[in-house]
Amino acid sequence: MKNIRVFVAGHRGMVGSAIVRNLEACGGHEIVTRSRSELNLLDQAAVADFFDSENIDQVYLAAAKVGGIHANNTYPAEFIYENLMIEANIIHQAFKAGVKKLCFLGSSCIYPKLATQPMVEEELLKGYLEPTNEPYAIAKIAGIKLCESYNRQYGVDYRSVMPTNLYGENDNFHPENSHVIPAMMRRFHEAKLNGDDKVVVWGTGKPMREFLHVDDMAAASIHVLELSSDIYTANTQEMMSHINVGTGIDCTIRELAETLADVIGLTAELEFDTTKPDGAPRKLMDVSRLKSLGYEAKISLKDGLAETYAWFLEHQDDYRS
């Protein structure tokens, strides 16, 4: 039986590399990848040439320009332009080349700032977005609507998954530009090495957040794309092409910090700097639709943090440089 040729766009990133690992574990796939130097996804002609020559059967669109609050605030034009171009080029050229199945990976920031908790898929476009990452969120919403529009007009099967906060292997551990888990992990690790008596955590520790290991995200994406059209359509609303991917379980930032300190073996006192902003009091995804499609996250937060810390220890020299 012929292997399915799968293009994973963004294969070097945290999500893309996890999809590659999971596809390899599944077997039956011939994985096609291109580095940024080999294929510029912002170049429409180059993307067209790639799809014309590669006979791709399926696409996982994990390529994106991403960053934290500071980067989103500083470079809003790059965030909206580059993400729109990547999505439009890949989705359109995949369609022109006859690719029938595609999975677009978005972000929970597509939902309104004041969305009802837990956030259901129907909350999309029902309110104002968080201003700090609005350009990025609008680009991700456009990706969902591109998939919906090509499905409706051309009868292809392009699906979208929206993950909660991700962490894991190949995360960004930059001391200033990373998200909460990798930033906290690096800081706690360095405090342990320095023998510090105290470690400061921003905010009150009271906000609640949901965290998903990237391998669960990858497995869920593959599960969703490989569902038969009948099962998928029966569990989604008409024209609703996106599905939340998360654990459905959240914890306080204090609980996260205490769990991470335990994993790392940090004995220093955790001090919460209440002068720093907390952000939204809660961000939790409703994952009942994903569960109805037969997938549930398998990696607990403590186990996932332990795996991620072990990976970080193996690669910490790369981050120091």
N, C-alpha and C positions, 0 to 999 in steps of 0.2 A: 504494500500500500504506500502511495506517495506521501511523503512528509508535507505538512502545511508550511508554506513559506510565510514567515511572520516578520514584519518590519517593526522593530521597537525603536521609536524615535525618542532620543534622550536616554540612551542606554547607559551612559556613564553617571547619571544622576542617582540620587537615593531611590526614587521610585522606579526608574527605568531599569536600573541594575537588579532590583528585586524581582521585577517582571521576568528578566532574562533568567535569573536563578530558578524561578518557579516554573517557567516554560521548559527549561532543561530537565528539571526533575520530573515533569509530566511525561516527557518523551513525545515523539511523533511530530516535532516541530523543527523546521530548518530556520534558524534565527538569523535575520539579516540586520546588520547594524552599520551605521556610518558615524564617524566622529565629526565634529564641527569643521575641522580642516578638510575633510573629505566631501562633505555635503553641507552647504549653507542653506538652512531651512528658510531663510528670509528671501532667497533667490527663487522666484517662481519658475524660471526656465530650468534651473538646475534641478529643482524638485520634480518638474515634469519629465526631464530626461531620466532621472532615477527611476520613477515609476514605469516609464515606457520600456525600460531595459531589464527590470528585475523580476517581473512576473509575480508580484506580491499577492498573497491570498488574504492576509489579515494584517491589521495595523493596530499597534498600541501607541497612542499619541501622548507620551509622557514628557516630551520636550517642552520647556517653558523658561521664560526669564522669571526668576523668583528672588525674593529677598525679604528682609524684615521691615519694620516700620520706617526706620531711617532711610533705607534704600528706596522704598516706595514713595516717601515724601520728597526725596531729593531728585529722583529720576522718573517722574510720572509719565513723561512722554515716551521714554524707552519702554516702560512696562506695558503701556497700552499698545504701542506700535508693534513691538517685537512679538508679543503674544498673539495679537490679531493676525499678523502676517504668517507666523508659523502655523496657526490653526487653518487659516484660509488656504494656504498653499498645500498643506498635506491633505486636508479633507477634499478639496476640489480635485487635485491631481490623482488622489486615490480613486475617486469616483470615475474620472476620465479613463483611468487605466483598468477599470472593471473590478476594483476591489469591492466585495460585497459586505465584508464585516470589518468594523472599526470600533475601537474603544477609546474614547476621549476622557482624559483624566483632568478633573477640575479642582475645586477647592471649596471648603465650607464658607469662605468669605463671600460667596455669591448671594448669601441670604441677608436680609435687612439687618441693620444694626440692632434693632429692637424686636427681632423675630421672637415669636412665642417659643418657649422652651418645653420639651425638646423640639428641635427644628425639623419639621416635616417637609417633604419635597414641594408641597403646595405653597410654601412660604415664599418661593421665588417670585421676585418682582412685586411684592406686596408692601414694600416700604423702602425708605432711604438706606443706602449702603453706608458702611463705616467709611468716613471721609479719607482716612489715612491711606487706605488701599483701594479706593474706588476705581481708579483706572485699570488696575489688575483684575478686580472683580468683574468689571464690565467686559473685559476681554474674555474672561472665563464664561460669562453668561452668553457672549456671542458664540463661543465654541459649542455650547449646548444647543443654541438655536440653529447653528449651521448643521449640526447632526439632525435635528428635528426636520429642518427644511429639506435636506437631501433625502431623508427617509420619505417624507410626504410627497415630494415631486417625482423622485426617481425610483422609489421602492427598494432602496438599499437598506442595510441593517446596521446603522451606526448608533452606538450606545454611549452613554456618558455616566461616569461614576464620580461622586463627590466625596472625597475623604475628609475625615476630621483631622485633628493635629497629628502629624506623623513623626516618628522617630525611628532610629535603627542604623544599621550598617550604611556607610557612605554618607552619613549626615554631615552637615556643616558645623564644625566646632570652633568657628572663629569667635574670639572673645567678645567682639562687639556686634557682629552681624548675624549671629545664629539665633535660633528659637530657644524656648525655655529649657527643654531637656538637655540638648547638647551644651548650651551655655552653662547651665547649672552643673552638669557632669564635669566639665573641664575645670570649673572654679572649685568644686568640691575636691576633685582629684589633686589639684595643685595645693589646696589648703592642707590636705592630708600629707603630701610630700613635705610641705613647709613646717608641719607641726603646729599650725595655727590653733589658737584657743577659741576663735570665734569666726563664723562665716556669715556675711550679710546676704539676705534674700530680699529682693525688692517687693514692696507692698505689704499688705496685712497678712497675706497667706490665706485669706478667706475665699477669694474667687474660685469657682469650680470649673475645671477643664476636663475634657475627654482626650485620651491619648491612644493611638493605634500603632502597633508595630508595623513597619513597612512591609514585612513579609505577609502579614494578614491582608494588607491592602492589595498586594500583588495577587495573592491567591483569590481574593474576592473579585478582582477585575477579570481574571481568567475565567472564573466560575460564571460571572455575568455574561461575558462575551460568548461562552460556549453553550449557554442555555438555548434550547430550541425556540424558535420565534413564537410558537404557540404558548409555551410556558411563560416566556418573557412578557408577551402582550397581555396575557390573562392576568398578570400581576402588576401591570402598570396602567395608568390612566391613558386615555387616548392622547397622543402627541406628547406624553410625558416620557422623555428619553433619558432622564437622569435619575440615578439611585444613590441615596446616601450610603456611605461605607464608614462604619465606626464600630465601637464596642457596645454602645448604648449605656455605658457606665462612666461616670465621672468621679473626680476626687478634688479635694481642695489643693491649692498650691502648697499649703503646709504639709498635707499628707504626702504629696509628691516629693517634697524636699526631704521629709523624714524617711521615706522608702528609699530614695536615692542615696541618702547618707548611710543607711544600713547596708545597701548593696556595695558601696565603695569602701565601707569600713571607716567612715569619718567619725571621729569622736568629738570634734569641735562643737561648740554651742551654736545653734542656728538663731540668728538675730534678724527679725523682720523690720525693714526700714519702712515705717508707715508714712513717711513723707513722699515716697515714690508712688506713682499711680498704679491702681489695681486693674484697670480696664473693665470690661463687661463683667458683671457679677457671675454670669454662667453662660457657657456655650456647650450645648449637648446636642448630638444628632439623634433623631428618631430613626432607628434602623429596622423597624418592623417590616418594611417592604423587602429589604435584603434578606431578612430571616424567612420571609414567606417564599423567597426564591431558593431557599435551601442552603444559605451560607451564614455562618456565625463565627465571629472572631475566636481564635483558639489560644492566642498567646497572652498570658496574664501580664499586668503592668510590671510586677516585680521580676518575673522571668525575662520579659523583654528588656528591662533595664539592665539586668545581669548580662544578657547576651550582648547588648550594645556596649556596655562597659568593657567586656572582654575584647570586643573588636577594637574599641578605642585604645586599649592598652597595647594592642599589637601594632597600631598605626600612629601612636602619639608622636613619634619622631617626625612624621610627615607634617603634622599640625604645628609643631614647634618651628619648623623651617618656613 
